[in-house]
Amino acid sequence: GQNIDQPTEMTATEGAIVQINCTYQTSGFNGLFWYQQHAGEAPTFLSYNVLDGLEEKGRFSSFLSRSKGYSYLLLKELQMKDSASYLCAVKEPNDYKLSFGAGTTVTVRA
Amino acid sequence: GAVVSQHPSRVICKSGTSVKIECRSLDFQATTMFWYRQFPKKSLMLMATSNEGSKATYEQGVEKDKFLINHASLTLSTLTVTSAHPEDSSFYICSARSQASYEQYFGPGTRLTVT
């Protein structure tokens, strides 16, 4: 089975940094995705990690440790528009199915 | 590039009727399409995986006779909710991937309300 855990909610101030953790225990692993989803909209792709380490992409960075079953998404220089739900998803090895965590709702306050 | 559309974006139907939702990949050929449903403030739950020209593979607990999936071409998949009931009210999202990509591209979702 798949067990993917992430915090339910986080609040941060505009301009600050927030780190969203994701731990997973899955029957197989072939990469981890982070998606951003605004209310009532489809998820949009943020990052994909398949090897250990940090991937940086502008204000967003994602880290993976396969041995620990752990990933985090780091959001820097927070802006109001970053208020959204952030979904961690694990890709299964033999097909392209994704198993999603419940999502972390980030609220950015002025 | 990699745009996926869904139609309709919102639909309200009466209990007992059927509703069809279309998912199209606009600028690429989608080898595989996925259908998810999402309850308010919950994550995406995979319902089924469909490959063009073959039968869909349903996740455990999803009734294949109630949620009919057709993937007749490389750019179109449809989900038909048959004999809809109020508990089927949800946000339905499709995604698509091409043969060359590991990434899934998501459609904008369809909000279904059954009265």
Chai-1 contact restraints between the chains, C-beta under 6 A:
chainA,res_idxA,chainB,res_idxB,connection_type,confidence,min_distance_angstrom,max_distance_angstrom,comment,restraint_id
A,A42,B,I93,contact,1.0,0.0,6.0,A-B,restraint_1
A,A42,B,F106,contact,1.0,0.0,6.0,A-B,restraint_2
A,A42,B,G107,contact,1.0,0.0,6.0,A-B,restraint_3
A,A42,B,P108,contact,1.0,0.0,6.0,A-B,restraint_4
A,A42,B,G109,contact,1.0,0.0,6.0,A-B,restraint_5
A,P43,B,F106,contact,1.0,0.0,6.0,A-B,restraint_6
A,Y96,B,T32,contact,1.0,0.0,6.0,A-B,restraint_7
A,Y96,B,R97,contact,1.0,0.0,6.0,A-B,restraint_8
A,F100,B,S43,contact,1.0,0.0,6.0,A-B,restraint_9
A,F100,B,L44,contact,1.0,0.0,6.0,A-B,restraint_10
A,A102,B,S43,contact,1.0,0.0,6.0,A-B,restraint_11
A,G103,B,S43,contact,1.0,0.0,6.0,A-B,restraint_12
